[in-house]
């Protein structure tokens, strides 16, 4: 970064970074969680897990949307010397910063299988699905405004998360073709035309 430039990470990519690990760890934990009979029995455990999946997905997808909308409305254009962080770097930083939390969540989901089979794993998978839904919603905001939303890397938490946390004072914007991630934080399928 030179002459006052800032490192910027895509908001949608930070949100989406935890979706795949939570989803897959939840699916594995739910699959392994079906094996023990548990205290409630498999049928009740799976039904409870399905309900938890839906509730978790809805809560994660809809929680704190106002915290994303407010800085999006007042976002300023990124400067010429701002450095746009690659999608892979943002995802790697988030996953590296949260690896112990992911491991603990996975172990907790497995442990609950002995009481309520598959429920903990489905709850974890629901959180991952909710993050995908939230990233998709941010992508629709970006498409409606025809601008991608970015957050300063130094405003994220030390674990490279919370793009709408208290330390975030605002977002920056770029054109819709900037960076290597599509609106919503997914990998671009085709190179952007510049």
Secondary structure, 3 states (H helix, E strand, C coil): CCCCCCEEEEHHHHHHHHHHHHHHHHHHHHHHHCCCCCCCCHHHHHHHHHHHHHHHHHHHHHCCHHHHHHHHHCCEECCCCCEECCHHHHHHHHHHHCHHHHHHHHHHHHHHCCCCCCHHHHHHHHHHHHHHHHHHHHHHHHHHHCCEEEEEHHHCCCCCCCCCCCCCCCCEEECCCCCCECCCCCECCCCCCC
